[in-house]
Amino acid sequence: MKIGVMLPVGDTEGPTGGVPRWADVRAIAEAVENNGLDSVWLADHFLYRPGGDDPRTYGIHEAWTLLSGVAAVTERIELGTMVLCASFRDPGLTAKMAATLDLMSGGRVILGVGAGWHDPEYEAFGLPTDHRVGRFAEWLEIVARLVRKENVTFDGKYHQVRDAELLPAPEREIPILVAARRPRMLELTARWADAWNTAWFGVVDDRVKERLAELKTATEASDRPEGAVARTVGIVVQDPDQPAIDEPSPSAVDGSVEELAAALREYEELGVDHLIVAVEPVTPRSVERLAEAARRLG
């Protein structure tokens, strides 16, 4: 089982500060690389506004630019998006970006994508919030076919391309990950994706098992072979030996290194292919502690 780490991109303290510097992002990526873990991942948002009675607006760096920087300062780890919002970039541009970064990084990109969900950022930047899954279905087909080196003509309701192809062609078929839960998104995952993600959890519980069962049902219905869609799960891990963040996750794994290793082992035994870990706090020490637990898996 592979284990990766979410990189810091956003503000954890509102408009008064907290947006990570490039040096902070780089330090975490290098800690992942140097401690033998497998991947780093970046969330994709313009901004975050909780809404309701909470007036705060959280700042967030642009994901793909940061990921390109991380590619330049690492050599081994995989580089993923968790997940790239289809509404922010047209399918041709997204496929072209993925092919270029995959070339630059020596074939390390995992193109994680999703339909988007946070209305305040859509409204702030004038993006349509209607029919998000319908738009995503067309977008995903175009992107998947392009990165798989096809010549694509597509006449959809929301997207149209004519005789489109990536030139130069990608050096490999870039793996696509889709974050999905509901039936229609799972159907799209089973049809087009190489990997699937569900998040965020702590120790293995019935919710995780139910999500994995739902993916299995969707892939069986699509006639994909066993294992064709890799299973990735996002979990939260707290380091109890460091100061707690302002709003810690209530369901995080928060025990000793031995207890963390046991939690990781449960996911491995459940058949999860890749764990994506959000560490709290996001520090090199948290990454080192996660790597220590991972080594105990044997």
MOPEFEN-V888048 format. One record per residue. N is the residue number from 1. PSI is psi as a letter, one per 30 degrees, with the letter a starting at -180 (999 if undefined). OMEGA is omega in whole degrees, 0 to 359 (NA if undefined). D_FIRST is the distance of its C-alpha to the first C-alpha in Angstrom with 1 decimal. Layout:
BEGIN
n->N psi->PSI omega->OMEGA d_first->D_FIRST
n->N psi->PSI omega->OMEGA d_first->D_FIRST
END
This chain:
BEGIN
n->1 psi->k omega->176 d_first->0.0
n->2 psi->l omega->178 d_first->3.8
n->3 psi->k omega->179 d_first->6.6
n->4 psi->l omega->185 d_first->10.1
n->5 psi->k omega->172 d_first->13.6
n->6 psi->k omega->177 d_first->16.5
n->7 psi->l omega->178 d_first->19.5
n->8 psi->k omega->177 d_first->23.0
n->9 psi->f omega->191 d_first->25.3
n->10 psi->l omega->182 d_first->27.7
n->11 psi->k omega->178 d_first->30.4
n->12 psi->g omega->184 d_first->29.7
n->13 psi->g omega->179 d_first->33.4
n->14 psi->a omega->189 d_first->35.3
n->15 psi->f omega->179 d_first->38.0
n->16 psi->f omega->180 d_first->39.0
n->17 psi->a omega->176 d_first->36.1
n->18 psi->f omega->177 d_first->32.4
n->19 psi->k omega->184 d_first->31.2
n->20 psi->k omega->173 d_first->29.0
n->21 psi->l omega->175 d_first->30.6
n->22 psi->e omega->179 d_first->29.1
n->23 psi->e omega->179 d_first->29.0
n->24 psi->e omega->179 d_first->26.8
n->25 psi->e omega->180 d_first->24.3
n->26 psi->e omega->182 d_first->24.3
n->27 psi->e omega->179 d_first->23.9
n->28 psi->e omega->179 d_first->20.6
n->29 psi->e omega->179 d_first->19.3
n->30 psi->e omega->176 d_first->20.5
n->31 psi->e omega->177 d_first->19.0
n->32 psi->e omega->181 d_first->15.5
n->33 psi->e omega->187 d_first->16.3
n->34 psi->f omega->182 d_first->18.1
n->35 psi->g omega->171 d_first->15.7
n->36 psi->g omega->174 d_first->12.8
n->37 psi->l omega->196 d_first->10.5
n->38 psi->f omega->189 d_first->9.5
n->39 psi->l omega->170 d_first->11.7
n->40 psi->l omega->187 d_first->14.7
n->41 psi->k omega->180 d_first->16.2
n->42 psi->k omega->172 d_first->19.8
n->43 psi->l omega->185 d_first->21.7
n->44 psi->j omega->176 d_first->24.8
n->45 psi->l omega->169 d_first->28.1
n->46 psi->e omega->179 d_first->31.7
n->47 psi->l omega->177 d_first->32.4
n->48 psi->k omega->177 d_first->31.8
n->49 psi->j omega->182 d_first->34.7
n->50 psi->e omega->181 d_first->34.1
n->51 psi->a omega->183 d_first->37.5
n->52 psi->b omega->180 d_first->39.7
n->53 psi->g omega->182 d_first->41.3
n->54 psi->j omega->185 d_first->38.9
n->55 psi->f omega->188 d_first->40.6
n->56 psi->l omega->169 d_first->38.0
n->57 psi->k omega->182 d_first->36.5
n->58 psi->k omega->179 d_first->33.3
n->59 psi->k omega->183 d_first->33.0
n->60 psi->k omega->175 d_first->29.9
n->61 psi->l omega->179 d_first->29.5
n->62 psi->k omega->193 d_first->28.9
n->63 psi->e omega->188 d_first->25.3
n->64 psi->e omega->177 d_first->25.6
n->65 psi->e omega->177 d_first->28.1
n->66 psi->e omega->182 d_first->25.8
n->67 psi->e omega->177 d_first->22.8
n->68 psi->e omega->176 d_first->25.3
n->69 psi->e omega->179 d_first->26.2
n->70 psi->e omega->178 d_first->22.7
n->71 psi->e omega->184 d_first->22.3
n->72 psi->f omega->184 d_first->25.4
n->73 psi->g omega->176 d_first->24.4
n->74 psi->l omega->183 d_first->21.0
n->75 psi->f omega->193 d_first->20.1
n->76 psi->e omega->190 d_first->16.4
n->77 psi->l omega->175 d_first->14.2
n->78 psi->l omega->186 d_first->13.7
n->79 psi->j omega->185 d_first->16.4
n->80 psi->l omega->172 d_first->16.1
n->81 psi->k omega->190 d_first->18.7
n->82 psi->i omega->351 d_first->18.0
n->83 psi->l omega->178 d_first->20.3
n->84 psi->k omega->184 d_first->23.3
n->85 psi->k omega->183 d_first->26.3
n->86 psi->f omega->184 d_first->28.0
n->87 psi->f omega->187 d_first->31.4
n->88 psi->f omega->186 d_first->31.4
n->89 psi->k omega->181 d_first->31.5
n->90 psi->l omega->188 d_first->32.9
n->91 psi->e omega->179 d_first->30.7
n->92 psi->e omega->178 d_first->32.3
n->93 psi->e omega->180 d_first->31.8
n->94 psi->e omega->179 d_first->28.2
n->95 psi->e omega->180 d_first->27.5
n->96 psi->e omega->177 d_first->29.6
n->97 psi->e omega->182 d_first->27.8
n->98 psi->e omega->181 d_first->24.4
n->99 psi->e omega->181 d_first->25.8
n->100 psi->e omega->180 d_first->27.5
n->101 psi->e omega->177 d_first->24.7
n->102 psi->e omega->176 d_first->22.4
n->103 psi->e omega->181 d_first->25.3
n->104 psi->e omega->187 d_first->25.8
n->105 psi->g omega->181 d_first->22.2
n->106 psi->h omega->175 d_first->21.8
n->107 psi->h omega->184 d_first->19.6
n->108 psi->g omega->186 d_first->17.0
n->109 psi->k omega->165 d_first->17.8
n->110 psi->j omega->185 d_first->15.9
n->111 psi->i omega->177 d_first->18.9
n->112 psi->k omega->186 d_first->18.1
n->113 psi->l omega->177 d_first->21.4
n->114 psi->l omega->186 d_first->23.2
n->115 psi->f omega->184 d_first->26.8
n->116 psi->l omega->185 d_first->27.6
n->117 psi->f omega->192 d_first->29.1
n->118 psi->j omega->185 d_first->30.9
n->119 psi->e omega->183 d_first->34.6
n->120 psi->e omega->179 d_first->36.1
n->121 psi->e omega->175 d_first->34.6
n->122 psi->e omega->182 d_first->35.6
n->123 psi->e omega->180 d_first->39.1
n->124 psi->e omega->185 d_first->39.4
n->125 psi->g omega->172 d_first->38.7
n->126 psi->h omega->180 d_first->40.5
n->127 psi->k omega->180 d_first->37.7
n->128 psi->k omega->179 d_first->38.2
n->129 psi->f omega->182 d_first->36.5
n->130 psi->l omega->171 d_first->37.6
n->131 psi->h omega->184 d_first->35.7
n->132 psi->e omega->181 d_first->32.4
n->133 psi->e omega->176 d_first->30.4
n->134 psi->e omega->177 d_first->33.1
n->135 psi->e omega->181 d_first->33.0
n->136 psi->e omega->181 d_first->29.3
n->137 psi->e omega->179 d_first->29.4
n->138 psi->e omega->181 d_first->31.8
n->139 psi->e omega->183 d_first->30.1
n->140 psi->e omega->179 d_first->26.7
n->141 psi->e omega->181 d_first->28.4
n->142 psi->e omega->181 d_first->30.2
n->143 psi->e omega->182 d_first->27.3
n->144 psi->e omega->181 d_first->25.0
n->145 psi->e omega->179 d_first->27.9
n->146 psi->e omega->182 d_first->28.8
n->147 psi->f omega->174 d_first->25.5
n->148 psi->g omega->169 d_first->25.4
n->149 psi->g omega->177 d_first->28.8
n->150 psi->l omega->166 d_first->31.1
n->151 psi->k omega->193 d_first->34.6
n->152 psi->k omega->165 d_first->34.7
n->153 psi->k omega->185 d_first->37.7
n->154 psi->k omega->181 d_first->37.1
n->155 psi->i omega->183 d_first->39.8
n->156 psi->a omega->178 d_first->38.4
n->157 psi->e omega->185 d_first->39.8
n->158 psi->f omega->183 d_first->38.0
n->159 psi->k omega->176 d_first->36.9
n->160 psi->k omega->172 d_first->38.8
n->161 psi->l omega->181 d_first->38.1
n->162 psi->j omega->175 d_first->40.4
n->163 psi->h omega->184 d_first->39.4
n->164 psi->k omega->175 d_first->36.5
n->165 psi->l omega->178 d_first->34.1
n->166 psi->k omega->178 d_first->32.2
n->167 psi->k omega->359 d_first->34.3
n->168 psi->l omega->181 d_first->33.1
n->169 psi->k omega->175 d_first->30.4
n->170 psi->k omega->180 d_first->26.7
n->171 psi->f omega->176 d_first->25.6
n->172 psi->l omega->174 d_first->22.6
n->173 psi->j omega->186 d_first->21.7
n->174 psi->k omega->181 d_first->19.9
n->175 psi->k omega->179 d_first->17.0
n->176 psi->k omega->174 d_first->18.1
n->177 psi->k omega->176 d_first->16.3
n->178 psi->k omega->172 d_first->18.6
n->179 psi->k omega->188 d_first->18.6
n->180 psi->k omega->175 d_first->20.6
n->181 psi->e omega->186 d_first->21.8
n->182 psi->l omega->189 d_first->25.3
n->183 psi->e omega->184 d_first->26.3
n->184 psi->e omega->178 d_first->27.6
n->185 psi->e omega->177 d_first->24.7
n->186 psi->e omega->177 d_first->22.3
n->187 psi->e omega->177 d_first->24.7
n->188 psi->e omega->178 d_first->24.5
n->189 psi->e omega->182 d_first->20.7
n->190 psi->e omega->182 d_first->20.9
n->191 psi->e omega->193 d_first->23.6
n->192 psi->f omega->192 d_first->22.5
n->193 psi->l omega->171 d_first->18.9
n->194 psi->f omega->180 d_first->15.9
n->195 psi->l omega->182 d_first->13.6
n->196 psi->k omega->178 d_first->14.6
n->197 psi->k omega->167 d_first->14.3
n->198 psi->k omega->185 d_first->15.8
n->199 psi->l omega->356 d_first->16.6
n->200 psi->k omega->186 d_first->17.7
n->201 psi->l omega->171 d_first->16.9
n->202 psi->c omega->175 d_first->16.8
n->203 psi->l omega->178 d_first->15.8
n->204 psi->k omega->176 d_first->15.0
n->205 psi->a omega->183 d_first->18.4
n->206 psi->e omega->180 d_first->20.3
n->207 psi->e omega->179 d_first->20.0
n->208 psi->e omega->181 d_first->16.2
n->209 psi->e omega->178 d_first->16.8
n->210 psi->e omega->179 d_first->19.8
n->211 psi->e omega->179 d_first->18.1
n->212 psi->e omega->178 d_first->15.5
n->213 psi->e omega->179 d_first->18.6
n->214 psi->e omega->176 d_first->20.5
n->215 psi->e omega->180 d_first->18.1
n->216 psi->e omega->178 d_first->18.3
n->217 psi->e omega->181 d_first->22.0
n->218 psi->e omega->181 d_first->22.3
n->219 psi->e omega->177 d_first->20.4
n->220 psi->e omega->179 d_first->22.5
n->221 psi->f omega->182 d_first->25.6
n->222 psi->f omega->181 d_first->24.9
n->223 psi->g omega->172 d_first->24.6
n->224 psi->k omega->179 d_first->21.4
n->225 psi->l omega->179 d_first->19.7
n->226 psi->k omega->178 d_first->16.8
n->227 psi->g omega->182 d_first->13.5
n->228 psi->f omega->179 d_first->15.6
n->229 psi->j omega->180 d_first->14.4
n->230 psi->k omega->182 d_first->10.7
n->231 psi->j omega->176 d_first->10.1
n->232 psi->k omega->183 d_first->9.6
n->233 psi->k omega->175 d_first->11.0
n->234 psi->k omega->177 d_first->13.2
n->235 psi->l omega->178 d_first->14.0
n->236 psi->k omega->181 d_first->16.8
n->237 psi->k omega->177 d_first->16.9
n->238 psi->k omega->173 d_first->20.3
n->239 psi->j omega->183 d_first->21.5
n->240 psi->f omega->181 d_first->24.5
n->241 psi->g omega->177 d_first->26.0
n->242 psi->l omega->180 d_first->26.7
n->243 psi->k omega->180 d_first->29.2
n->244 psi->k omega->174 d_first->28.1
n->245 psi->l omega->185 d_first->28.1
n->246 psi->e omega->183 d_first->31.0
n->247 psi->i omega->183 d_first->29.2
n->248 psi->l omega->177 d_first->26.1
n->249 psi->k omega->181 d_first->23.9
n->250 psi->f omega->184 d_first->25.2
n->251 psi->g omega->186 d_first->21.9
n->252 psi->l omega->169 d_first->19.7
n->253 psi->k omega->189 d_first->17.9
n->254 psi->g omega->182 d_first->20.7
n->255 psi->a omega->179 d_first->20.9
n->256 psi->l omega->177 d_first->20.6
n->257 psi->e omega->178 d_first->17.8
n->258 psi->e omega->178 d_first->17.6
n->259 psi->e omega->176 d_first->17.5
n->260 psi->e omega->178 d_first->14.8
n->261 psi->e omega->178 d_first->12.6
n->262 psi->e omega->178 d_first->13.6
n->263 psi->e omega->177 d_first->12.8
n->264 psi->e omega->181 d_first->9.2
n->265 psi->e omega->178 d_first->9.2
n->266 psi->e omega->178 d_first->11.0
n->267 psi->e omega->178 d_first->8.6
n->268 psi->e omega->180 d_first->6.0
n->269 psi->f omega->178 d_first->9.3
n->270 psi->f omega->179 d_first->10.4
n->271 psi->g omega->177 d_first->8.3
n->272 psi->k omega->183 d_first->6.8
n->273 psi->e omega->187 d_first->4.9
n->274 psi->k omega->174 d_first->5.5
n->275 psi->k omega->177 d_first->7.4
n->276 psi->j omega->192 d_first->10.7
n->277 psi->k omega->169 d_first->12.8
n->278 psi->j omega->182 d_first->16.6
n->279 psi->k omega->178 d_first->17.9
n->280 psi->j omega->355 d_first->21.5
n->281 psi->l omega->180 d_first->23.4
n->282 psi->j omega->181 d_first->21.9
n->283 psi->l omega->174 d_first->22.7
n->284 psi->e omega->179 d_first->21.5
n->285 psi->e omega->177 d_first->21.8
n->286 psi->e omega->178 d_first->19.4
n->287 psi->e omega->179 d_first->16.8
n->288 psi->e omega->180 d_first->17.6
n->289 psi->e omega->176 d_first->17.3
n->290 psi->e omega->180 d_first->13.8
n->291 psi->e omega->177 d_first->12.9
n->292 psi->e omega->178 d_first->14.8
n->293 psi->e omega->181 d_first->13.0
n->294 psi->e omega->180 d_first->9.5
n->295 psi->f omega->180 d_first->11.4
n->296 psi->f omega->175 d_first->12.6
n->297 psi->f omega->179 d_first->9.4
n->298 psi->999 omega->NA d_first->10.8
END
